[in-house]
Amino acid sequence: MFSKPGLVAASLIIAYAGIIIAGADTSVPAPAVPAQTKSVTTKTVQEIGLAPAVQVANNDDIDPTGNCLEEIKLHCDGFSVGEGALADCVSDLIAESEIQEAESADADPPSVSDACREEVYQYKISRNTNINRNIPLAKACKVDAEKHCNITWFFGYKSGQIISCLRVAKDVLAPACAKQIFKLQVDAATDFRADPDLYQNCKDDAATLCEDVKYGGGRVQACLRDKRMQLSWSCEEQLFRQELENSDDIRLSVRLYVMCIREKRKFCADVEPGAAKVKDCLEEHRNADGFGNECRDEVNKMIEARVREFRLDSRLRKTCETDIYNMCAFLGEVDNLDIEDESVVRCLQDYMNEIQDSACRTLVRKYKELAAEDIRFDVPLAEACFDDRQRLCANIPPGSARVFRCLIGNRDRLSPLCRATLFDEEIRFSENIDFQYPMKVACSKELQKYCKDVAHGEARAIRCLQANKDDQDFGAECRRQVELYENEAATDYRLNYRLSKECRDDIELLCGSVCATEDGATCGGTVLRCLTERKEEIKRESCQREVLYFEKMEVENFNNDVILAAACRDNVQAFCSNVESGDGRVHECLRAHRANLSDACRREELLLEEQEAENVELRPGLLRICRSERRAFCNNVSPGQARVFRCLAEKMSDPDFGEECRKEITSKLLRRQANWKLDPTLRKACRTSVSTLCAAEDAANSEEGLVYKCLANHYMDLDDGCQKELGRAVHMAFFVWAEGAILTSDCDEDVKNLCLSVRPNMASTPGAIGQCLAAQLEESTKADNTISRLSDKCSALVDVAEPPNMKQVFEASLTVALLQSQLSAVEATTGLTMLLRDKQGNAQALTLTGWTALLGIASMVLLVLWGINYAYWRSRGAPEQSGYTLVVKGKGGR
């Protein structure tokens, strides 16, 4: 890098080489204006020897008897003529009138005639052609000019050359000189003709493009910036040079300053000008209540210019200089004049998480937030989608991500370039709620309440909102925005930041060939479907967690399963249009109309049911209904492989088991009988047997339990694992017997004749029907019984249910509950504590105290003595006692 003095000299050599060779005339023709009778005094001045001597009128001031006579009389009485005192006074009047006109339509600004304005402008234009014409400047900058701007030896003298050099070197000037240079910058920012280089290169463009624009107030520069794409290269370069020189101080951005003076006083009153602090303050508050639309428009134009050229943001330019060099391979000096380069801002955004300097990283994050909020601040997207925006979103005002949403809503109608660029931006913005503008705004309270200490990056805050969105205090609009985010994330795995990151390797290994879209088309849920179908093959544990979370999203809201939503759209409209999405309600509605669904929708719902059967976490309805029972009976059972559901099913005969949960479990068990795939452990154990013995039944995709019946018919041909799981499945079917149930219908007549005829309310007790049939089967298999009480089909089915002793299995499922019930009755009668209970009141252990303990010990002694006696007589060959059966009668109800 150059040293600072070297940088100044090098910059000037580059800046003026082309103009010196061209030998351009930078004088500005003054328009003819009427004037009062003048009495002009002149003198020769050459304060700085590097510039030629000049004749100066009125000791370097406007004519006190000229076109500004009335203004001077009214407002500048007492000012001495000379060194620009009167000109500065009238300039302040002009500036005040501009500000008051901008602040209020009812304002009565100071009156300054057009002739007076033009005389002041021409005076300042002339001043800037030679430093010696500006006596205060020449005096204040004499030393600095000699020190930093002795460059006339290289090219010779050029009009305005020394002043331009001092502008470039403003950061190293003495305070008095810097103050005078700032005044010149204000003059040049007010009227482009006061900047010789800008005027020389832009006068033709201004005449063509801005011919009706009034001089002063920075209006011509604003017009040129608005028509930047039509400017000549030399004009665009000089316009940018002035923007860059003026970027630090809002007072040099005349249009912005004038249009935002009210907002500056309201929102940034305590902010000192310089270092772009006021500009940053206005940017921060531009969406606040009470912020004027005209000022907001000017601030947005400033931001748009900054994102296209990073050097217009002095803080970014200085704070991120090292990272720009190291990460973005930016060639040349950051402060040097060059063409616009929006790629630097984009580069910093792409590598934001790798930026070491925290201040730089904060600034870059701000620019990324701006890009996510307004398409004008996202240069690649704005340019790629310019035509699409005009065609599809012309009536959508920019800001609040509205255009972004419009383009997403018309994704299929976008041009390939726009669609691809849009999708890239969606991926970039998916990792942080700060880049999800509508959600961030809608969820400001929820973020504070639920996610106060949660970092925003890595989609952590988004996940926090997802986890809490069902809370009763969660805002409706925030919930809607979170659900919209989930819907978008479900269209393509790459929009699900956490899953995409954690499953990158597994996707490549398992699903690499599933989706190979181009031109920004989404995968339509195909990769996500692949992951859910092959989740047992996923190696990375963090990926398994993210896939499970996505499955939760699917079962909770049908829109999050893109493939299912497409297949069931007509059915949802026909049967469930009034059902609110969320909490699995639409899925429940569709399944209630299963017989009327289209084949495609029925198939998709069955696939989802298979997923749900694997893990109780994927059953929102059951979780809601059985929350207490899960906590009481299966709190230590980890979810997965249907373990929690099996636990609940085994505990449902407990007297403390809630009736609503029991009904839900029973309905799931009855539903399971329709299709063997809804039983995960059976599906896993019998996959081979089904493929070899029951392939035709499986291919039928029926809801009539054909595979179950086929497996039962081939029971002896099954391997041990499949036999065990089939027996368990049939056992559970009898456990929740209901007339007409698919799997147990062959036993309905036997149940009526042999069980319900004896005890009509037997079916209300879980497991009682199974115990009754087991007893009948046992009786019919005794050696002295030649008549089978059960029909052949029922006998075969009961025999399958966990042989060889089904009766023992059913009795075991009732014994604990019966014992607990009897002990509870003893407690109530005697007042003694016999059961240890947990916090929920569930019995955990048996305890004996006082006389019950003595009685228990005596019973144990008697039992031991009986055992010894029994063993003695058995060893002597005593005949066995005839068998007997102990029958315990209880009420049919619970």
NULOLUM-811137 format. One record per residue (C-alpha): residue in one letter; x, y, z. Coordinates in pm, whole numbers, padded with zeros to 5 digits, always signed. Example, Ala and Ser with C-alpha at 12.3 -4.5 7.8 and 13.67 -1.06 7.14 Angstrom:
% NULOLUM-811137
A+01230-00450+00780S+01367-00106+00714
//
This chain:
% NULOLUM-811137
M+00000+00000+00000F+00100+00361-00050S+00172+00590+00244K-00095+00858+00291P+00100+01141+00115G+00194+00898-00157L-00168+00790-00188V-00278+01153-00232A-00021+01224-00503A-00093+00897-00686S-00467+00959-00672L-00429+01306-00816I-00204+01190-01097I-00464+00931-01199A-00756+01171-01154Y-00624+01450-01368A-00420+01277-01638G-00707+01237-01884I-00845+01586-01826I-00507+01762-01873I-00446+01576-02199A-00792+01673-02321G-00717+02039-02240A-01079+02092-02143D-01219+02430-02057T-01393+02419-01718S-01529+02770-01717V-01902+02798-01658P-02094+03045-01874A-02303+03270-01653P-02660+03324-01765A-02765+03677-01830V-02941+03825-01526P-03054+04177-01459A-02835+04364-01214Q-02830+04683-01017T-02577+04957-01098K-02249+04815-00970S-01948+04973-00806V-01687+04696-00820T-01342+04712-00665T-01077+04457-00761K-00732+04351-00647T-00468+04098-00751V-00422+03796-00521Q-00167+03513-00525E-00163+03374-00172I-00049+03032-00299G+00231+03026-00552L+00132+02690-00701A-00171+02860-00863P-00171+03168-01090A-00246+03516-00957V-00604+03633-01010Q-00810+03951-01000V-01057+03934-00709A-01364+04162-00691N-01507+04308-00371N-01222+04158-00168D-01358+03813-00256D-01732+03862-00212I-02055+03915-00403D-02145+04266-00509P-02329+04428-00216T-02524+04641-00466G-02597+04361-00713N-02883+04114-00752C-02883+04032-00377L-02922+04393-00259E-03270+04337-00106E-03168+04013+00065I-02857+04176+00209K-03059+04469+00342L-03314+04243+00510H-03096+03964+00645C-02725+04054+00624D-02715+04400+00775G-02393+04437+00973F-02189+04190+00769S-01864+04328+00629V-01796+04297+00260G-01507+04062+00177E-01377+03708+00208G-01720+03569+00124A-01905+03707+00427L-02205+03840+00233A-02210+03534+00004D-02214+03303+00307C-02499+03501+00462V-02713+03477+00149S-02615+03108+00107D-02751+03041+00455L-03076+03213+00354I-03102+02991+00045A-03037+02678+00253E-03294+02785+00514S-03556+02846+00247E-03492+02499+00097I-03527+02335+00439Q-03846+02520+00533E-04006+02437+00200A-03925+02070+00257E-04044+02068+00619S-04391+02207+00566A-04614+02320+00284D-04745+02593+00513A-04399+02732+00593D-04307+03089+00503P-03938+03058+00409P-03708+03358+00354S-03754+03502+00007V-03445+03480-00217S-03490+03581-00579D-03370+03356-00859A-03136+03633-00976C-02977+03654-00633R-02944+03276-00611E-02773+03262-00948E-02533+03542-00855V-02427+03353-00542Y-02391+03028-00740Q-02179+03199-01007Y-01962+03359-00742K-01889+03019-00587I-01838+02853-00923S-01577+03114-01009R-01413+03075-00669N-01355+02705-00724T-01161+02749-01048N-00852+02885-00865I-00766+02857-00497N-00638+03217-00497R-00991+03341-00573N-01097+03207-00231I-00893+03419+00007P-00999+03244+00335L-00921+02907+00178A-00587+03018+00038K-00479+03160+00372A-00589+02855+00574C-00443+02598+00334K-00118+02760+00221V+00102+02516+00415D-00111+02211+00331A-00111+02301-00039E+00266+02315-00046K+00291+01994+00157H+00035+01773-00017C-00047+01926-00356N+00280+02031-00518I+00199+01831-00830T+00192+02100-01096W+00543+02000-01197F+00404+01678-01342F+00114+01798-01556G+00134+02173-01521Y-00144+02379-01369K-00508+02299-01434S-00813+02497-01329G-00931+02392-00982Q-00643+02149-00947I-00514+02255-00605I-00863+02260-00454S-00934+01910-00589C-00607+01788-00442L-00695+01930-00100R-01036+01756-00112V-00862+01423-00166A-00624+01493+00125K-00892+01625+00362D-00822+01365+00631V-00463+01489+00681L-00523+01865+00659A-00483+02114+00939P-00816+02191+01111A-00846+02543+00970C-00781+02420+00618A-01018+02124+00658K-01294+02363+00770Q-01257+02573+00455I-01248+02262+00234F-01572+02144+00394K-01741+02475+00300L-01628+02423-00060Q-01767+02071-00055V-02104+02207+00060D-02100+02454-00230A-02016+02179-00482A-02278+01945-00337T-02539+02220-00364D-02465+02311-00726F-02282+02067-00949R-02135+02361-01145A-01925+02450-00836D-01732+02125-00882P-01518+02190-01193D-01444+01824-01266L-01805+01714-01219Y-01940+01998-01427Q-01692+01944-01712N-01779+01573-01740C-02153+01593-01673K-02268+01918-01834D-02379+01743-02154D-02556+01464-01961A-02729+01724-01744A-02838+01925-02045T-02986+01615-02206L-03130+01427-01908C-03203+01700-01653E-03273+02007-01862D-03579+02109-01660V-03413+02062-01321K-03348+02378-01122Y-02990+02448-01017G-02907+02432-00647G-03022+02211-00363G-02829+01915-00505R-03114+01863-00750V-02904+01812-01062Q-02686+01547-00893A-02999+01370-00768C-03139+01370-01122L-02814+01230-01262R-02805+00955-00999D-03164+00856-01080K-03060+00817-01447R-02726+00658-01376M-02773+00386-01636Q-02795+00653-01911L-02486+00851-01809S-02161+00869-02000W-01876+00679-01837S-01680+00995-01746C-01987+01158-01590E-02071+00847-01392E-01713+00830-01266Q-01707+01194-01151L-02054+01166-00998F-01936+00870-00796R-01619+01055-00698Q-01827+01335-00546E-02055+01085-00372L-01753+00913-00224E-01598+01239-00102N-01927+01344+00054S-02028+01009+00204D-01915+01079+00561D-02130+01384+00635I-02504+01420+00579R-02462+01795+00524L-02279+01711+00201S-02569+01492+00085V-02779+01801+00024R-03100+01637-00096L-03095+01387+00190Y-03018+01658+00443V-03294+01890+00321M-03559+01619+00291C-03473+01465+00630I-03409+01768+00848R-03732+01709+01043E-03649+01339+01099K-03293+01431+01196R-03426+01663+01466K-03680+01406+01585F-03477+01084+01582C-03112+01189+01568A-03100+01520+01755D-02806+01415+01972V-02604+01257+01689E-02310+01466+01574P-02252+01491+01198G-01951+01319+01048A-01841+00957+01010A-02184+00891+00853K-02337+00876+01203V-02648+01077+01115K-02700+00872+00798D-02679+00550+00996C-02920+00689+01255L-03176+00778+00988E-03135+00435+00832E-03199+00270+01167H-03521+00464+01227R-03657+00481+00874N-03942+00237+00949A-04037+00404+01276D-04374+00569+01331G-04361+00936+01241F-04083+00897+00986G-04180+01092+00674N-04226+00918+00341E-04011+01168+00148C-03723+01126+00390R-03768+00747+00384D-03743+00752+00005E-03416+00948+00021V-03273+00717+00287N-03367+00413+00077K-03189+00569-00221M-02881+00615-00003I-02893+00248+00105E-02937+00135-00254A-02628+00334-00354R-02432+00184-00064V-02513-00178-00150R-02404-00116-00508E-02080+00048-00398F-01941-00044-00056R-01709+00258-00043L-02004+00492-00004D-02042+00351+00348S-01738+00494+00523R-01781+00272+00829L-01791-00044+00621R-01501+00077+00409K-01279+00139+00710T-01397-00132+00949C-01387-00416+00696E-01081-00313+00497T-00873-00612+00611D-01152-00863+00547I-01219-00713+00204Y-00858-00773+00107N-00830-01116+00267M-01166-01268+00178C-01287-01091-00133A-00960-01056-00327F-01032-00688-00387L-00754-00544-00603G-00625-00191-00548E-00660+00064-00273V-01000+00065-00103D-01002+00446-00102N-00901+00480-00467L-01151+00589-00727D-01279+00298-00929I-01597+00176-01091E-01881+00046-00876D-01835-00299-00728E-02142-00447-00558S-01972-00787-00549V-01770-00682-00243V-02083-00642-00027R-02214-00977-00157C-01879-01144-00088L-01876-01018+00271Q-02231-01148+00320D-02143-01491+00184Y-01851-01525+00424M-02012-01338+00712N-01963-01614+00968E-01593-01631+00889I-01528-01260+00947Q-01305-01224+01250D-01368-00860+01334S-01695-00837+01529A-01764-00476+01423C-01725-00569+01058R-01944-00877+01103T-02218-00661+01259L-02213-00421+00964V-02225-00703+00712R-02516-00866+00896K-02700-00533+00873Y-02657-00533+00494K-02785-00889+00473E-03089-00791+00678L-03150-00502+00440A-03127-00733+00139A-03385-00966+00296E-03617-00673+00361D-03610-00488+00029I-03528-00618-00318R-03366-00284-00404F-03094-00365-00152D-03030-00709-00302V-02846-00617-00621P-02815-00966-00780L-03184-01041-00724A-03299-00694-00831E-03107-00721-01158A-03195-01085-01232C-03566-01025-01166F-03609-00675-01306D-03835-00781-01595D-04019-01043-01386R-04091-00785-01121Q-04238-00545-01378R-04445-00826-01526L-04572-00997-01210C-04526-00762-00915A-04551-00413-01065N-04815-00305-00815I-04626-00436-00513P-04438-00157-00331P-04085-00245-00222G-04001-00294+00145S-04115-00538+00416A-04011-00826+00187R-04333-00774-00013V-04170-00807-00357F-03973-01106-00233R-04297-01279-00128C-04461-01188-00458L-04181-01349-00657I-04197-01664-00442G-04571-01683-00498N-04512-01669-00875R-04211-01902-00877D-04339-02119-01161R-04388-01814-01385L-04042-01663-01334S-03768-01657-01591P-03494-01918-01533L-03239-01657-01422C-03477-01490-01179R-03600-01823-01040A-03246-01949-00981T-03131-01625-00820L-03441-01611-00601F-03385-01966-00479D-03022-01888-00396E-03137-01592-00188E-03396-01805-00007I-03121-02047+00092R-02898-01761+00212F-03175-01611+00423S-03295-01939+00580E-03035-01957+00857N-03128-01655+01066I-03452-01493+01174D-03287-01155+01118F-03311-01236+00746Q-03678-01337+00772Y-03815-00983+00789P-04192-01047+00818M-04138-01316+01082K-03893-01103+01279V-04131-00807+01287A-04439-01017+01369C-04258-01215+01641S-04075-00936+01823K-04274-00996+02145E-04248-01374+02120L-03872-01356+02068Q-03845-01153+02385K-04077-01380+02583Y-03977-01728+02468C-03634-01692+02306K-03468-01406+02491D-03137-01586+02544V-03140-01787+02221A-02884-01691+01954H-03036-01594+01620G-02781-01771+01400E-02794-02134+01283A-03176-02097+01277R-03181-02135+01657A-03430-01854+01723I-03653-01986+01444R-03651-02332+01602C-03732-02176+01939L-04038-02008+01790Q-04142-02333+01624A-04117-02515+01956N-04338-02259+02134K-04591-02168+01865D-04867-02381+02019D-04850-02198+02351Q-05180-02026+02428D-05007-01687+02471F-04829-01710+02136G-04945-01432+01900A-05163-01530+01604E-04964-01330+01346C-04633-01468+01471R-04774-01822+01453R-04889-01755+01097Q-04543-01635+00995V-04375-01937+01157E-04612-02170+00973L-04538-01991+00644Y-04168-02045+00709E-04231-02416+00772N-04438-02444+00455E-04153-02292+00252A-03893-02513+00421A-04100-02819+00330T-04081-02743-00042D-03708-02813-00056Y-03463-02953+00198R-03216-02675+00115L-03458-02420+00261N-03454-02610+00591Y-03120-02477+00714R-03067-02708+01009L-03165-03025+00822S-02965-02928+00514K-02655-02870+00723E-02678-03175+00946C-02784-03417+00669R-02548-03308+00392D-02347-03632+00393D-02648-03862+00437I-02837-03688+00157E-02544-03735-00076L-02517-04101+00021L-02885-04199+00034C-03073-03947-00179G-02813-03800-00412S-02997-03899-00728V-03347-03807-00613C-03344-03440-00710A-03126-03283-00979T-03322-02966-01053E-03184-02671-01243D-03281-02307-01287G-03390-02270-00927A-03673-02526-00936T-03744-02680-00597C-03720-03050-00519G-04085-03056-00421G-04030-03257-00105T-03872-03554-00285V-03543-03548-00092L-03730-03503+00236R-03949-03801+00148C-03636-04003+00070L-03488-03920+00410T-03803-04018+00599E-03833-04346+00411R-03467-04435+00469K-03426-04288+00815E-03307-04620+00957E-03006-04593+00726I-02912-04242+00835K-02575-04250+01007R-02543-03907+01165E-02737-03872+01488S-02794-03498+01441C-02945-03572+01100Q-03178-03829+01257R-03299-03561+01499E-03364-03312+01221V-03553-03569+01012L-03768-03652+01315Y-03840-03282+01363F-03943-03252+01000E-04175-03551+01043K-04334-03367+01336M-04392-03072+01105E-04556-03304+00851V-04800-03469+01090E-04887-03139+01257N-04969-02945+00940F-05061-03123+00618N-04915-02834+00413N-04569-02931+00536D-04588-03257+00341V-04570-03113-00009I-04638-03440-00188L-04936-03526+00033A-05075-03173+00011A-05070-03190-00368A-05236-03532-00371C-05505-03434-00120R-05580-03076-00221D-05920-03157-00374N-06013-03386-00084V-05922-03121+00172Q-06141-02873-00015A-06426-03121-00032F-06424-03262+00322C-06206-03045+00545S-06230-02689+00416N-06354-02565+00755V-06090-02751+00954E-05812-02533+01093S-05464-02653+01002G-05225-02746+01279D-05215-03008+01553G-05283-03281+01295R-05650-03181+01259V-05662-03192+00878H-05505-03540+00878E-05767-03657+01129C-06040-03513+00908L-05907-03685+00596R-05882-04019+00777A-06238-03982+00900H-06335-03969+00530R-06091-04242+00428A-06347-04432+00221N-06418-04123+00009L-06058-04016-00057S-05891-04037-00394D-05648-04326-00437A-05349-04091-00438C-05459-03911-00120R-05545-04237+00058R-05204-04376-00033E-05024-04065+00099E-05217-04067+00425L-05133-04435+00474L-04764-04361+00425L-04788-04087+00685E-04968-04320+00924E-04680-04563+00888Q-04439-04288+00992E-04658-04190+01285A-04673-04547+01412E-04295-04548+01459N-04286-04273+01719V-04544-04136+01958E-04389-03790+01905L-04545-03801+01557R-04897-03840+01692P-05003-03492+01807G-05360-03598+01882L-05255-03893+02096L-04989-03684+02271R-05250-03425+02357I-05503-03675+02488C-05261-03907+02669R-05022-03650+02813S-05101-03745+03176E-05096-04120+03114R-04761-04103+02940R-04615-03909+03231A-04766-04146+03488F-04706-04486+03330C-04435-04449+03062N-04227-04154+03171N-03899-04344+03146V-03974-04507+02811S-03779-04345+02529P-03974-04274+02208G-03906-04462+01888Q-03988-04808+01752A-04341-04772+01894R-04211-04827+02250V-04424-04558+02416F-04739-04667+02235R-04680-05029+02339C-04626-04917+02697L-04953-04723+02699A-05139-05016+02544E-05007-05253+02810K-05107-05014+03091M-05454-04925+02965S-05624-05178+03195D-05493-04993+03500P-05776-04840+03708D-05606-04499+03698F-05576-04497+03321G-05790-04217+03177E-06096-04316+02978E-06028-04069+02696C-05673-04196+02651R-05795-04557+02668K-06038-04486+02385E-05764-04324+02177I-05527-04619+02226T-05807-04864+02149S-05898-04683+01828K-05532-04689+01717L-05507-05061+01790L-05827-05129+01595R-05702-04915+01307R-05376-05109+01309Q-05563-05426+01213A-05644-05286+00870N-05286-05278+00748W-04987-05466+00880K-04753-05176+00799L-04909-04972+01079D-04742-05208+01330P-04371-05110+01314T-04227-05408+01503L-04438-05654+01304R-04340-05481+00981K-03974-05515+01065A-03992-05875+01187C-04215-06006+00908R-04083-05814+00607T-03914-06124+00458S-04209-06354+00528V-04453-06112+00366S-04240-06081+00055T-04220-06459+00014L-04560-06579+00142C-04801-06285+00113A-04670-06067-00170A-05004-06062-00355E-05195-05956-00043D-04942-05684+00027A-04955-05551-00329A-05334-05514-00300N-05281-05227-00052S-05615-05316+00100E-05760-05191+00426E-05903-05534+00514G-05614-05695+00702L-05528-05933+00418V-05160-05961+00513Y-05245-06038+00877K-05479-06316+00770C-05227-06450+00522L-04956-06463+00790A-05193-06639+01030N-05274-06900+00764H-04900-06959+00710Y-04816-06941+01077M-04608-07261+01084D-04401-07137+00788L-04296-06814+00964D-03962-06765+01134D-03952-06732+01513G-03933-06353+01512C-04231-06310+01284Q-04432-06573+01479K-04369-06383+01801E-04471-06045+01661L-04777-06188+01487G-04881-06354+01812R-04840-06023+01996A-05043-05840+01732V-05329-06093+01752H-05307-06085+02132M-05353-05705+02131A-05641-05741+01884F-05822-05967+02133F-05719-05737+02417V-05931-05458+02264W-06190-05683+02101A-06479-05505+01930E-06749-05666+01726G-06668-05651+01356A-06301-05573+01408I-06102-05682+01104L-05860-05924+01265T-06091-06087+01522S-06420-06100+01329D-06387-06481+01289C-06442-06506+01666D-06739-06273+01698E-06998-06554+01719D-06783-06748+01968V-06753-06436+02184K-07128-06384+02184N-07210-06749+02261L-06934-06835+02508C-06837-06505+02674L-07099-06234+02649S-07380-06479+02719V-07220-06540+03058R-07122-06177+03133P-07278-05925+02891N-07052-05633+02992M-06731-05832+02966A-06609-05638+02659S-06584-05317+02862T-06281-05456+03048P-05966-05461+02832G-05835-05815+02798A-06142-05987+02940I-06260-06125+02605G-05914-06260+02534Q-05903-06429+02872C-06242-06586+02810L-06141-06723+02468A-05811-06848+02610A-06000-07037+02878Q-06227-07191+02616L-05927-07295+02409E-05761-07451+02713E-06073-07646+02802S-06106-07781+02449T-05746-07905+02450K-05778-08115+02766A-05728-08487+02715D-06079-08586+02827N-06255-08321+02615T-06341-08439+02265I-06568-08147+02172S-06414-07812+02073R-06610-07521+02207L-06452-07273+01961S-06510-07267+01587D-06218-07386+01380K-06128-07040+01247C-06150-06882+01589S-05959-07165+01752A-05676-07124+01500L-05664-06749+01556V-05668-06777+01935D-05395-07037+01913V-05176-06787+01722A-05205-06526+01996E-04877-06576+02180P-04868-06957+02223P-04827-07187+02406N-05023-07046+02703M-05239-06758+02586K-05459-06777+02896Q-05160-06704+03118V-05070-06400+02908F-05417-06245+02932E-05443-06327+03305A-05103-06163+03364S-05220-05844+03201L-05511-05827+03448T-05345-05959+03766V-05146-05650+03863A-05440-05418+03809L-05669-05652+04010L-05420-05680+04299Q-05374-05304+04311S-05750-05254+04316Q-05797-05501+04608L-05513-05346+04812S-05656-04999+04755A-05988-05125+04894V-05811-05265+05202E-05640-04929+05253A-05973-04747+05238T-06134-04987+05488T-05854-05016+05746G-05678-04680+05707L-05341-04857+05679T-05082-04766+05413M-05012-05068+05197L-04905-04908+04867L-04620-04665+04804R-04728-04407+04545D-04546-04151+04330K-04633-03779+04300Q-04912-03858+04057G-05067-04108+04299N-04966-04415+04100A-04878-04728+04297Q-04508-04810+04277A-04449-05068+04553L-04611-05270+04836T-04534-05184+05201L-04637-05365+05520T-04630-05205+05868G-04758-05291+06217W-04981-05594+06246T-04991-05629+05864A-04615-05680+05870L-04649-05950+06144L-04926-06116+05948G-04711-06107+05636I-04419-06271+05820A-04649-06541+05961S-04783-06605+05613M-04431-06646+05481V-04351-06898+05759L-04667-07097+05680L-04582-07090+05311V-04231-07224+05377L-04366-07502+05603W-04625-07594+05340G-04353-07609+05077I-04142-07841+05291N-04444-08063+05358Y-04538-08068+04989A-04185-08159+04885Y-04174-08438+05146W-04494-08606+05027R-04400-08567+04662S-04071-08741+04734R-04266-09027+04898G-04479-09064+04582A-04810-08940+04725P-05090-08909+04467E-05149-08559+04326Q-05457-08369+04442S-05735-08326+04193G-05720-07990+04008Y-05935-07692+04099T-05986-07347+03962L-05998-07023+04165V-06245-06780+04017V-06230-06414+04118K-06545-06228+04029G-06546-05856+03978K-06776-05593+03843G-06800-05574+03470G-06735-05201+03465R-06418-05026+03571
//
